[in-house]
Amino acid sequence: MLRQSRVMVVDDDAETLALLREVVAKEGYQVETAEDAETVLQRLAEWQPDLVITDIHMPGMDGLALLAAIREKAPEILVILLTAYGSLKTAVDGIKAGAFDYLSKPFVVDDIRLVVRRALEHKKLLRENRSLRDQLRERYRFDNLVGSSPGMVEVYKLVARVAESDSTVLIQGESGTGKELIARAIHANSARSGGPFVAIDTGSLAETLLESELFGHERGAFTGAVASKKGLLEQAHQGTCFLDEIADISPVMQSKLLRSLQEREIRRVGSETPRAIDVRIIAASKKVLKSLVEAGTFREDLYYRLEVVTIVLPPLRDRVEDIPILSQYFVDKYGRAKEKPVTGLSPETIPLLTRYAWPGNVRELEHAIERAITLTPHPIITPDDLPESIRTTTVQDQARARGWDTLQSMEKNYILRVLEAHRQDHGQAAAILGIHRKTLLRKLRQYGQG
């Protein structure tokens, strides 16, 4: 349960203290009073007020000195200054020194209510924003980038270094390797973390729609544009814009995006007026952009604009040692989310997971674990809880999926190539292969060729 907001009132005049206490208490806030600044400083840590209302002119430490002390000891506490008409300049100086507002004497009760309410609503917003930032930082902090394989350790190092800069980043990797998660981690640990993170899958939109989404449009710019709309680059001002599947945008959009990145401004569809933007770009692609540049389908100048820092995410099949760690991470995650007492994986399950090639990478693994937790009646995940494609895979299937042929397969292909090159002459082929003709015929029968 949230506690009531707390207000401390400081004045050496007893009548003023009584009036302010009554008005503030009727608004539903907890109130304490003090007749001097020293008492306030003694009570700060113990009572932890959200707001201090203090007179400027008091014996001993005055209100401005108290403001400075509060700003040093507890800068999250807001301060409202009380001043007589003849002290307005002093009050303005107090605002410059960090006071939230000031009230003049004699008071208007409605003014007191309004200023106090506004100050405490401001404090609530600050608290909510701080909580949201903490949640985002927790969700996307480096600890949540799971895995300890050498390839991922190198990725973490790059993420940590690039997060401190404002450089454009290109993330390359197969579908499901976690490109957006990496982008969010960079943003959440950067100086722009207080700004927006805006993501768009550029490859899923038609060219005309993508232009409107990225740059915005003015009312009447096209049929259906009944109102002006900010584009995603404009929405990401002072934050980060994540452009996923950047390889799939058309040459025309490549040109327009390049111009915006170079000039740091956008023009909405239907407008000739440029609008300045301050945005960090993180782009991602499952296709190798450099190959597309060499093929002439992606602009070289845009490529070099995007690849200031490149992060390559390894596929899950190349970081097999991370599969048990990732699996347990997803067991914990979905066990909590679905409120099921599933705590781990059986010893028979792990080899099946590490043998599978994971064409969908980490995303496919996550979905498999979520499915297993949904279906299993047991406290641990067993092989029967896994999808059939994972249960029935063979070592040879996985070798082929990883680009490796078995020795038997290589031998078969070589023998058949020799036979083809010598017009199926078994005697000549056997001589070249260095085996007896009967051995060759036996192998061909094994291959179903005899």
N, C-alpha and C positions, 0 to 999 in steps of 0.2 A: 504494500500500500504506500502511495506517495505521501510524504509528510507535507504539512502546510508550509507555505512560504513564511520565512522569518524576517521580521523588520526590527531593527534597533534604532531608537530615536535618541538623539543627544542634544541637550540644551541646558543651559544653566538657569533657565527660567521655568519654575514649577508649573505655571499656568499653560505655557506653550507645550510642555511635556504632556500634561493631562489632556489637552485638546487633541494633540496629534495621536496620542495613544488611543483615545476613544474613536477617532475617525478611522484609523488604520485597522483597529480590532473589529469594527463593524463590517469591514470589507472581508472578514474571514481569515485574516492573517494572524500569526503569532507575533506578539509585540513585547519587547523589553525596552526599558528606558535607562538612560545614564545621564548624570549631570556634568560629566567632564570626559575629555578624550582619553585620559589615562585608564578610566574604568572600561571603556570600550575595548581598548587594546588588550586588557587583561581577559576579557570575556570572549574574544574572537574565536580562539581555538576551541573553547569549551562549548559555546552556544552555536557557533557557525551560522551567522545571519546571512540571508541572501541579499539584503539591502540595508544600508545605513543612511539615516537622514540626520544630518548634523548642522548645527548653527555654525556660522563662520567665526563670529566674535564671542569667544569664551575665555575665562581666566586660564592661565597656564597655556597648554597646547591649544592653538586655535583650530578651526575646521579645516583650513588648508593644510596644516601640518598633519592633522589626522588623516586627511585624504592621501597624502604622500605615504604615510606609514601603512595604511591599508593596501595601497597599490603595491607596496613592497612585500608585505607579509601575506596578503591574500588577494591577488589581483582579480579573482573571480567575483569578489563582492562588489556590488554596485553602490555608488555613493550619490546622494542628492544633497545639495548644499542649501542652507537657509540663509537668507540675507535681507537686511533692511533696504529700503529704497536707495539710500545713500551709498550702498556698497555694491551696486550692480557691476561695476568694473571688476571688483574683486571676484564676484561670482563668475563673470566671463572668463577671467584668468583660471578659475577653478575648473571650468569646462575644458579649457585647453590642457589642463593638467590631468584630465581623465575622469572628471565627475560626469555622471550620466545626465544630470539636469540640475536646475536650481529652482527654489520657490522663494517668493518675496513675501516679506511681512508688511502689513497684516495679511493673514491667509484668507483665501477663498476656499471653503471646504471642498467644493467640487473640483477645484484645481489640484488639491492634495490627492483626492481619490484618483483623478485621471493620471497624474504623473507617477504615483506609486503603482497603479495598475500597469501602465506602460512599461515601467522599469522591470516589474516582475515577469511580464509577458516576454520581454526581451531576454531576461535571464533564462526563462524556460526554453526559448528558441535556441539560445546558445548551448544549453545543456543537451537538448535533443540533437543538435547538429554534431556536437562532440561525440555523443553516443553513437550516431550513425557512422561518423568517420572511424570510430573505434571498431564498430562491427565490420565495416568494409576492410579495415586494415587487418583485423583478425581473420576474416574470411579469405583474403587474398595475400596474406603475408607469406614470406618465403617458406615457412614451416609447412604450409599446406600444399606446396609443390612437392608431391610425394615421390620418393625414389632416391636411391643412393648409388646408382650405377655410374661409372666414370663419365658416360655421355651426359647424364643429367646433372652431375656435379659441375661440369663445364658450362652447362646452360645456366645454372644458378649463379655462377660467378659473373657471367655476362649480364644477367638480369640485375644483379646487385650493382654492377658498375654503371649500366646504362640508365638505371632508375635515378641516379643522382644528376644526370645530365638532362638536356632538353632535346637531344638529338632524335631525328626520325629513325624508326626501327622497322626492319623488314623481318618477319617471322616466317620461316619456311618449314614445312612438314606435311606429312600425309594427313588425310582426314582423320579426326579423332585423336590427334596427338596432344591436344590442349593448347592450341594457338591463342584462343581468346583468354584462357586462364592466365597465360604468360603475360598477355597484354594488360589485363586487369592488375596483375601483380606489379608490373612496371608502373602503372598509373598510381596505384594505391601507396606505393613507396616513394613517390616523386614529390617535388615541390608543388605539383598541380593536383595533389590528392584532394584538396578542398573543392576543386572544380568538377564539372561533369565528366563522366565517361560515356561516350556515345558510340554505339557499335552498329555497323550496317554490313549486310552480306551483299556486296556489290555485284556478285555474279548471279544473284537470283532475280534481278530487276531488269526490265526492258530499258533501253537507252533513254527514252523520253522520261520515263518515271524516275530513273536513277538521277538524271540531271535535276529534276524538281526536288527529289529527296535530299540530294547533297547540297544544292545551292539555294533551295527555296524558290518561291514564285510570288509574283504580285497578283492581285485580284484581276481577273479577266485575261491573264496571260494565255490561257487555253481553255477549251470547253471543260466546264466543271470546276474551274478555279474561282469559286465564289468569294474567297477571302484570301488576303495575303498570308503567307506562311513562311516561317523561318526554316532554312535548310539545316541538315544535321551538322554541317561545318560551323554554321552560325550558332547553333545550339551548344556546340562544344567549346565556345569561346572561353579562354583561360583554363581549358581542360584538355582532354585527350579524345581524338576521334580514331576509332579502330575500323579500318577498311579491310574486311575479310574478302578472300578470293579476288584480290585486285587484278589477277591475271586475266579475268574474264571480261573486263570492261572494254568497250569498243575503242577503236583508234580516235574517234571524235571526242569521247569522254576522257581518254588519256590526255589529249591536248588541253582540254578545259581544266582538268585537274592539275596538270603541270603548271598552267598559267596561275591558278589560284595559289599553289604552293610557292611559286617564285615571287609573286606579288603580295602574298599574305593578305589577300582580299578576295571577296566573292561578288558576283553579280547575280541577283535573283533572276529567274526566268521572267521575261517581260519587263526588265528594268535595265537601264544603262548606268545606274548609279552604283559605283563600287562601295562595298562595305568592308571595313578592316576586320580581320579576325586574328586572334592570338590562340592558335591551336597546335598541339603536338600531334603528329600523325604517326600511328603505328599501323602498318599494312601487313597482310598475311596472304599466303598462297600455298596451295598444295602442289602447284606446278612450279617447276624450276624457272624462275624469271629470266635468268641469264640465257637459258636455252631458247626461250621465246624471243629474246632480243636477237640472238644469232639467227633465228628463223625469220626474223623480220615482222613478227606479229605483236611485239611490244616495244614501245618507244625506248630507245637507249637513254635519252636524256631524263625521262621519267624514272627509269630504273635506277640511274645513279643518284637521283634526288631521293629515292626511297631507301636505298641500301646503304645509308650512312653507317648503320650498325646492323649486321645480319645475325639472327639467331636461328640455328637449324635444330629442330626437334627430332630426335631419333625415333624411329618407329618402335612399337612395343616389342616386336620380335628381335630387335637388336639390344634390348635391355631386359632380357629374360629374368635376371636376378631381382628386378623390381616388381615382378608379378606377385610374389607372395606378400610383399609389403603393401602394394596397391590393393590387393584383394582384401586384406585385413582392414585397411582404411575404409573401403566401401562397405564391408560387413558392419563395422562400427557405425558408419554414417547411416545406413539404411535400417540397421537394427534399431537405432534411436528413433529415426523418422517414422517407422512403421510400428514402433512399440512392440517389437517381437524380441524375445530373449535369445537371439542367435548371437553366439560369441566368437565363432571362428569357423575353420574349415577342417574337414577330416584329413588324416595323412594321405588317403588315397586320392583326394581331390586335387591337391597341389600339383602332382605330376601331370595330370590332365591339362591343367591351366598353363603350365610352363611349356608343354609340348605343342599346344595350339599356336597357329601363326598370327592370330589376331589381325585380320585384314582391316577391321574397324578400329584397331588400336585401343587406347585407354577408354574411349567412349564405349566400345563394344564390351570390354571387360566390365565396366561399371554397370551396363545394362544387364549383363549376365549375372552379376552378383545381386543386383536389385531383384531380378526375376527369381533367383534361387531363394532369397530371403522371403519373398512373397509366397512361394509355393511350399517351402520345406516345413514339415511338421516337427523337425528335430532342432535341438539347440546348436547343432553344427551343420554346415553345408556338406552334403555327401555327393558322390558322382551322379546319383540319380536326380539331383536337383538341378544339374547343369543342362543346357541345351544339347540336343542330340548331336549337333555338328561338332561340339567340343568332346563329347563322350566317345564318339566313334572315330575320331581322327587317329591316324597311324603315324608312326615315326617317318615312314617314307612320304606320306602326304605332307608332313611339315617340312621335310627336307626340300621337297619340290616347291612348296609355297615360299620357302626362304631363298629359292634360286639355286638350290643344290640338287644334283642328281645322285642317285645311289650308284655304287660301283657296278651292280648288275645292269642298271639302266645304261650306264656309259659303255659297258662292254657290248651290250646288245646293239646300241646305235652304231658303234664302231664297226662291228662285224657286218651289219647290214650295209653300211656305207662302202666297205671294201668289196662286198659282193656286187653291189650296184655298179661300182666303178669298173668291175671286170666281168660285166654282163652275166652274172650268176654262175660263173665258172667255179665250181666248188673246189676243184683241185688247185687252181691257181690262187684262189682266195686263201685256202688252208696253208699253202706254201708261204704266202705273204704274212699271214698271221702267226706262222711258226707253230702250228698245231696239226695233228693228224686229221685226215679228211673225215674219219669216223667221228672224231670229237666235234668237228664243225657241224656235221649232220645232227648229232645228238643235241647240241646247243640250239640249232634251228628248230628242232622239234619242241624244245622247252619254250622257245619264243612263239610257238604256234606257226612257224614258217616252213616246217618240214612236211 
